[in-house]
């Protein structure tokens, strides 16, 4: 019984780790200057409909370099 519980916990932990998708937050309107700053700071971003969206994990770096 104890080993079955342990196995179930291990499976759930493994599955939850696999489903962690990177999320992005709206930063600003697209401009060449902002894109250059993000690239120089090695910050992950996406361009969506003329807007710059940055990785939530990089928000501290974005505020420090690009504000």
Backbone bond lengths (Angstrom), bond angles and torsions (degrees), N, CA, C in turn:
res aa  C-N    CA-C-N  psi(-1)  N-CA   C-N-CA  omega(-1)  CA-C   N-CA-C  phi
1 X - - - 1.446 - - 1.532 110.58 -
2 X 1.335 116.38 -43.86 1.455 121.27 -178.72 1.529 111.38 -64.75
3 X 1.317 116.81 -38.21 1.467 120.21 -179.51 1.532 111.26 -70.11
4 X 1.333 117.02 -32.38 1.465 119.89 177.35 1.522 110.78 -66.95
5 X 1.334 116.63 -40.33 1.463 120.72 178.12 1.524 110.30 -63.67
6 X 1.319 115.92 -43.41 1.454 120.77 179.67 1.527 110.71 -63.13
7 X 1.311 116.87 -42.04 1.460 121.53 177.88 1.524 110.67 -62.12
8 X 1.313 118.22 -43.13 1.464 121.48 179.69 1.530 111.08 -64.23
9 X 1.311 117.25 -41.23 1.458 120.64 178.03 1.525 110.30 -63.36
10 X 1.308 117.44 -43.26 1.468 121.61 179.24 1.525 111.05 -61.99
11 X 1.315 116.82 -42.24 1.471 120.91 179.10 1.521 110.41 -64.09
12 X 1.316 117.70 -44.77 1.460 121.01 179.85 1.524 111.62 -63.39
13 X 1.308 117.72 -40.98 1.462 120.90 177.44 1.524 111.66 -63.30
14 X 1.313 115.76 -41.64 1.462 120.57 179.17 1.521 111.05 -64.48
15 X 1.307 117.36 -45.19 1.456 120.85 -179.63 1.522 112.17 -66.47
16 X 1.303 117.91 -37.96 1.466 119.76 179.74 1.522 110.93 -68.72
17 X 1.303 118.57 -33.29 1.462 121.76 178.03 1.522 111.10 -69.63
18 X 1.300 117.50 -33.28 1.466 121.62 -179.18 1.517 112.41 -72.78
19 X 1.308 118.52 -25.07 1.456 120.86 -174.07 1.516 113.69 -94.85
20 X 1.316 118.49 6.78 1.459 119.87 -177.81 1.529 109.45 -78.79
21 X 1.308 116.17 103.44 1.457 122.27 179.95 1.525 109.00 -93.83
22 X 1.314 116.01 145.64 1.456 120.38 179.41 1.522 109.06 -72.72
23 X 1.316 116.24 134.98 1.456 120.67 -179.80 1.526 109.73 -110.20
24 X 1.307 115.20 150.94 1.449 122.15 -177.79 1.524 109.78 -121.57
25 X 1.339 115.46 151.31 1.450 123.29 -179.50 1.521 108.92 -122.65
26 X 1.339 116.59 141.13 1.460 120.44 177.67 1.516 109.63 -61.95
27 X 1.340 116.28 133.76 1.456 119.96 178.67 1.522 111.09 -111.00
28 X 1.327 118.27 -60.40 1.459 121.16 -176.03 1.524 109.67 -164.17
29 X 1.317 115.67 176.48 1.456 120.51 174.20 1.529 108.91 -70.62
30 X 1.305 116.08 150.61 1.464 121.36 -177.67 1.526 111.01 -66.43
31 X 1.333 115.95 130.80 1.465 122.01 172.42 1.527 107.87 -148.61
32 X 1.303 115.26 152.44 1.460 120.39 -178.41 1.527 110.51 -62.18
33 X 1.328 117.14 -39.50 1.460 120.65 -178.48 1.527 111.53 -63.86
34 X 1.315 117.43 -43.81 1.469 120.30 179.50 1.523 110.99 -64.95
35 X 1.318 117.35 -41.47 1.464 121.47 179.49 1.532 110.36 -63.00
36 X 1.332 117.18 -41.47 1.463 120.51 177.71 1.524 110.74 -61.80
37 X 1.326 117.51 -44.42 1.465 121.04 179.31 1.525 111.33 -62.08
38 X 1.333 116.43 -43.18 1.464 120.03 179.60 1.523 110.89 -63.80
39 X 1.323 116.91 -42.83 1.463 120.83 178.99 1.526 111.66 -63.72
40 X 1.323 117.06 -42.65 1.462 120.94 -179.82 1.531 111.80 -64.33
41 X 1.339 116.83 -31.53 1.459 121.26 -179.58 1.533 112.33 -91.09
42 X 1.338 117.51 3.90 1.468 122.43 -178.69 1.529 112.22 54.70
43 X 1.316 115.59 48.57 1.460 121.82 -179.74 1.524 108.25 -102.48
44 X 1.326 115.53 133.49 1.466 120.77 179.25 1.522 109.18 -76.84
45 X 1.333 115.58 133.20 1.462 120.29 179.65 1.521 109.79 -150.54
46 X 1.319 114.96 165.16 1.461 122.67 174.17 1.523 107.70 -132.61
47 X 1.327 115.40 148.74 1.458 121.04 173.52 1.523 106.88 -102.71
48 X 1.330 116.40 122.65 1.467 121.70 179.70 1.527 108.72 -130.03
49 X 1.303 116.74 113.37 1.466 122.12 176.39 1.524 112.68 50.05
50 X 1.331 116.82 46.47 1.451 120.98 177.40 1.520 114.61 78.06
51 X 1.329 117.52 12.14 1.453 122.21 179.03 1.527 109.13 -119.58
52 X 1.322 115.97 149.61 1.459 121.04 176.50 1.517 108.33 -100.17
53 X 1.326 115.65 125.00 1.461 123.40 177.12 1.518 107.09 -114.72
54 X 1.335 117.10 127.35 1.460 121.27 -177.99 1.519 110.47 -109.78
55 X 1.316 114.92 154.69 1.454 121.62 178.53 1.527 109.60 -62.62
56 X 1.327 116.71 135.07 1.463 120.11 179.01 1.519 111.24 -60.02
57 X 1.316 117.01 -32.44 1.460 120.83 179.51 1.522 113.08 -67.65
58 X 1.326 117.25 -19.98 1.460 122.03 -178.42 1.530 113.07 -102.93
59 X 1.327 118.49 7.88 1.463 120.49 -175.08 1.525 112.94 -59.02
60 X 1.323 118.92 -38.26 1.468 120.77 178.49 1.536 110.29 -61.66
61 X 1.324 115.99 -42.25 1.471 120.14 178.59 1.522 111.19 -65.80
62 X 1.325 116.69 -38.27 1.464 121.10 179.88 1.523 110.06 -63.10
63 X 1.312 116.85 -47.35 1.465 120.86 -179.62 1.526 110.36 -62.26
64 X 1.323 117.22 -39.15 1.454 120.98 -177.66 1.526 112.89 -70.05
65 X 1.313 117.62 -38.88 1.465 119.43 -172.86 1.524 114.88 -100.89
66 X 1.296 117.79 -25.73 1.462 118.99 -165.90 1.523 114.74 -120.33
67 X 1.286 118.32 9.41 1.474 120.19 -179.76 1.502 111.04 -83.29
